[in-house]
Amino acid sequence: MIDTAVPGVHRSVMPQACIEGLAIRPDGVYVDGTFGRGGHSARILAGLGPAGRLVAIDRDPEAVEVGRGWTDGRFSIDHARFSDLGAVLDARGIGGVDGVLLDLGVSSPQLDDPSRGFSFRADGPLDMRMDPTQGMSARQWLVQASERDIAEALRDYGEERFAVPVAKAIAARCRDAGDTAFRTTGELAALVAGVVRGRQKRPEVGKDPATRTFQALRLLVNQELEELALVLERLVGRLNVGGRMVVLSFHSLEDRMVKQFIAREAGRMARRDPVTGVPVHDTPPRLASIGRTLPDDAEVFANPRSRSAVLRVAERI
């Protein structure tokens, strides 16, 4: 999620494709499940008429503070996880909606602020929480986790090939340094880089060796994949017929989950009759896939952070 409404500072990823995917009706009700700094929300509001409505959600208090400064009467924002979509809509007296946008991952303000602890490129406290008021920080989790738990997290959430040796080095540092271990992102990044570079036969061009470890810890600390699974199921039940879900993913684990969910809800994974080969639907399909969009060369050149983006759109039937 690289989005903000501040020109020249941050750029929304694939903004036109996201808005086209929503197919906005002027009198419709829409949800921006990841407000960030409002880049996509501003574009949704631009497509709404006087009777339209936009509900924004964000788990980051800083993002919510920005949104609460907006004065458009068609707009509201709630401090919540996007998996709380149903509760947010119920509290506002809203039943069905005409579109939901999810721009996954971290926002530029989160990534570029060293004090948030998301980046291995700038030294700061090893935190990584999207909502710093809740849950354990990445450091708190690391220093109490077992070597096995760390290895599993790096493998499952980061797809790190060297998960076992990296986990062994992390656990050893925690034992040796005690309460002083991993107070900063720089310390963790340097340790991981040393292990990975020592085992790589050929370095990955343009990719920092700590990338997968930082991704894994961020996903784990914020329960991002679990949250995504919950919101996908809940948002479909809230979509009006003809309503759209638009999901922008930035790595393969998220995109695979979205792709498989849409395929399942579209009936493409239904069992088949052993004689006729015709799909047998135990429950009627709820979605029709509208398609997948990737950033073009111009987008990637203008905003390098968009290079891994995948946009998927589906419609409630």
C-alpha positions in Angstrom: 0.0 0.0 0.0 2.0 3.0 -1.2 -0.6 5.7 -1.2 -1.0 9.3 -0.1 -2.7 12.5 -1.3 0.4 14.6 -1.0 1.7 15.5 -4.5 5.4 15.1 -5.1 6.0 13.1 -1.8 4.2 9.8 -2.4 2.4 8.2 -5.2 -0.7 6.0 -5.2 0.0 2.7 -7.0 -2.1 2.1 -10.1 -4.6 4.7 -9.1 -6.5 4.8 -12.4 -6.8 1.0 -12.6 -8.1 0.9 -9.0 -10.8 3.4 -9.7 -11.8 1.8 -13.0 -11.9 -1.5 -11.2 -14.4 -0.2 -8.7 -16.7 1.1 -11.5 -18.0 3.8 -9.2 -21.6 4.7 -9.2 -22.3 8.4 -8.2 -24.8 7.3 -5.6 -23.0 4.2 -4.4 -21.5 3.3 -1.0 -17.9 2.3 -1.0 -15.2 1.2 1.5 -11.5 2.0 1.4 -10.2 -0.6 3.7 -6.7 0.8 3.8 -6.9 4.6 3.9 -3.1 5.3 4.3 -2.9 9.0 3.5 -6.0 9.1 1.4 -4.7 8.9 -2.2 -7.3 6.3 -3.3 -10.1 7.7 -1.1 -9.7 11.2 -2.7 -10.2 9.6 -6.1 -13.2 7.6 -5.0 -14.8 10.8 -3.6 -14.1 12.6 -6.9 -16.3 9.9 -8.6 -19.2 10.1 -6.2 -22.1 12.4 -6.4 -23.9 14.2 -3.5 -25.7 11.0 -2.5 -22.6 8.8 -2.5 -20.8 7.7 0.6 -17.3 6.5 1.4 -16.3 4.7 4.6 -12.5 4.5 5.2 -10.8 2.1 7.6 -7.2 2.1 8.8 -5.5 0.4 11.8 -2.7 3.0 11.9 -3.6 5.9 14.3 -1.5 8.4 12.3 -3.5 7.6 9.1 -6.8 7.9 11.0 -5.8 11.3 12.4 -5.2 12.5 8.8 -8.6 11.2 7.7 -10.4 12.8 10.6 -9.2 16.2 9.3 -11.2 15.7 6.1 -14.5 17.7 6.1 -16.3 16.1 3.2 -19.8 15.1 4.5 -19.8 12.0 2.3 -16.7 10.6 4.1 -16.1 8.9 7.4 -13.1 7.0 8.8 -12.7 4.4 11.6 -9.7 3.2 13.5 -10.0 -0.5 13.0 -8.5 -3.5 11.2 -10.1 -4.1 7.8 -11.3 -7.5 9.1 -13.6 -5.5 11.3 -15.4 -4.3 8.1 -18.8 -5.8 9.2 -18.7 -4.2 12.6 -17.7 -0.8 11.2 -20.6 -0.9 8.7 -23.1 -2.1 11.3 -22.1 0.8 13.6 -22.8 3.3 10.8 -26.1 1.7 9.8 -24.8 0.4 6.5 -25.9 -2.9 5.0 -24.7 -3.6 1.5 -21.9 -1.7 -0.3 -21.1 -1.2 -4.0 -17.3 -1.6 -3.8 -14.4 -2.4 -1.5 -10.8 -1.4 -2.1 -7.9 -3.1 -0.3 -4.4 -1.7 -0.9 -2.3 -4.2 1.0 1.0 -3.9 2.8 2.7 -0.9 4.2 2.2 2.7 3.2 5.0 5.1 2.3 4.7 7.1 5.5 5.1 3.9 7.5 8.0 2.7 5.4 9.9 6.0 5.3 9.6 6.8 9.0 12.6 5.1 10.8 10.7 5.3 14.1 8.1 2.8 12.8 10.8 0.1 12.3 9.5 -1.2 8.9 12.6 -0.5 6.9 16.1 -2.1 6.9 17.4 0.9 5.0 17.1 3.4 7.8 18.0 2.6 11.4 15.2 2.8 14.0 13.5 0.7 16.7 12.6 -2.8 15.6 8.8 -2.3 15.9 6.9 -3.0 12.6 3.4 -2.7 14.1 0.9 -1.0 11.9 -0.9 0.0 15.1 1.8 0.8 17.7 -0.9 0.8 20.4 -1.6 -2.9 20.2 0.3 -6.2 20.3 3.9 -7.2 20.4 6.6 -5.4 18.4 8.9 -7.4 16.1 11.7 -7.1 18.7 9.4 -8.3 21.5 8.4 -11.3 19.4 12.0 -12.2 18.4 13.5 -12.2 21.8 10.9 -14.5 23.3 10.5 -16.8 20.2 12.3 -20.2 19.9 14.7 -20.8 17.1 12.2 -23.2 15.5 9.4 -20.6 15.6 11.7 -18.0 14.0 12.7 -20.4 11.2 9.1 -21.3 10.6 8.1 -17.7 10.4 10.9 -16.8 8.0 10.0 -19.8 5.8 6.2 -19.5 5.8 5.9 -15.7 5.7 9.1 -14.6 4.0 9.8 -17.6 1.7 13.4 -17.3 2.9 15.6 -20.1 1.6 18.1 -19.7 4.4 15.4 -19.6 7.1 17.2 -22.2 9.4 20.7 -20.6 9.5 19.2 -17.1 9.8 17.0 -18.2 12.7 20.0 -19.9 14.3 22.0 -16.7 14.1 19.1 -14.6 15.5 18.5 -17.0 18.4 22.2 -17.0 19.2 22.3 -13.2 19.3 19.3 -13.1 21.6 21.0 -15.6 24.0 24.3 -13.7 24.0 23.0 -10.1 24.1 19.9 -10.7 26.3 17.9 -7.5 26.8 20.1 -5.5 24.5 19.5 -7.7 21.5 17.9 -6.2 18.3 17.1 -2.8 19.7 17.4 -1.5 16.1 16.4 -2.4 12.6 20.0 -1.9 11.5 21.3 -4.6 13.9 18.9 -7.2 12.6 19.5 -6.2 8.9 23.3 -6.5 9.3 23.0 -9.9 11.0 20.7 -11.3 8.4 22.8 -9.9 5.5 25.9 -11.6 6.9 24.2 -15.0 7.0 22.5 -14.8 3.6 25.5 -13.4 1.8 27.7 -16.1 3.2 25.4 -18.8 1.8 24.3 -17.3 -1.6 26.1 -18.6 -4.6 25.0 -15.6 -6.6 23.7 -12.4 -4.9 20.2 -11.3 -6.0 20.6 -8.1 -8.0 18.7 -5.2 -6.6 17.4 -7.1 -3.5 18.7 -6.5 0.0 19.5 -9.8 1.8 17.3 -8.7 4.7 14.1 -8.2 2.6 12.5 -11.6 3.2 13.2 -11.6 6.9 11.7 -8.1 7.4 8.7 -9.1 5.3 8.2 -12.2 7.4 8.3 -10.4 10.7 6.0 -7.6 9.4 3.4 -10.1 8.2 3.6 -12.1 11.4 3.5 -9.2 13.8 0.5 -7.6 12.1 -1.2 -11.0 11.2 -1.6 -9.7 7.7 -2.4 -12.9 5.9 -4.9 -13.9 8.6 -6.5 -10.5 8.4 -6.7 -10.8 4.6 -8.4 -14.2 4.8 -11.0 -12.8 7.2 -11.8 -9.6 5.2 -12.1 -11.4 1.9 -14.8 -13.7 3.3 -16.6 -10.8 5.1 -16.5 -8.3 2.3 -18.2 -10.7 -0.2 -21.2 -11.0 2.1 -21.5 -7.2 2.2 -21.2 -6.6 -1.5 -24.4 -5.7 -3.4 -25.1 -7.5 -6.6 -22.8 -5.8 -9.2 -20.5 -4.5 -6.4 -16.8 -4.8 -7.0 -13.9 -5.9 -4.8 -10.6 -4.5 -5.8 -7.4 -5.8 -4.2 -3.9 -4.5 -4.8 -1.2 -6.9 -3.6 2.6 -6.5 -3.4 3.9 -10.0 -2.9 3.1 -13.6 -3.9 1.7 -14.8 -0.7 -1.1 -12.1 -0.7 -1.8 -12.4 -4.4 -2.0 -16.2 -4.3 -4.5 -15.9 -1.5 -6.6 -13.4 -3.4 -6.4 -15.3 -6.6 -7.5 -18.6 -5.0 -10.3 -16.9 -3.1 -11.7 -15.4 -6.3 -11.4 -18.7 -8.2 -13.2 -20.6 -5.4 -16.0 -18.0 -5.1 -16.3 -18.0 -8.9 -16.9 -21.8 -8.9 -13.7 -22.6 -10.7 -12.5 -24.9 -8.0 -15.8 -26.8 -7.7 -15.7 -30.6 -7.9 -16.7 -32.2 -11.2 -19.1 -34.9 -12.0 -17.0 -38.0 -12.6 -19.0 -39.0 -15.7 -19.9 -35.8 -17.4 -17.0 -33.6 -16.1 -19.5 -30.8 -15.4 -18.8 -28.7 -12.3 -21.0 -29.5 -9.4 -21.5 -26.5 -7.2 -22.3 -27.3 -3.5 -23.1 -23.5 -3.1 -23.8 -21.0 -5.9 -20.8 -19.0 -7.1 -20.8 -15.5 -5.5 -18.1 -13.8 -7.7 -17.1 -13.3 -11.3 -13.5 -12.5 -12.0 -13.0 -9.2 -13.9 -9.3 -9.8 -14.3 -5.8 -9.0 -13.3 -3.7 -5.9 -14.0 0.0 -5.3 -13.6 1.8 -1.9 -13.6 3.1 -0.8 -17.0 6.6 0.4 -17.7 5.6 4.0 -17.2 4.1 3.3 -13.8 7.2 1.4 -12.6 9.5 4.1 -13.9 7.5 6.9 -12.1 7.0 4.8 -8.9 9.5 2.0 -8.5 7.6 0.7 -5.5 4.9 -0.4 -7.8 7.0 -3.0 -9.6 5.7 -6.0 -7.6 2.0 -4.8 -7.6 -0.8 -7.1 -8.8 -4.4 -5.8 -9.0 -7.3 -8.2 -9.0 -10.9 -7.3 -9.5 -14.0 -9.4 -9.0 -17.8 -8.6 -9.1 -20.6 -9.9 -6.9 -23.1 -11.9 -8.9 
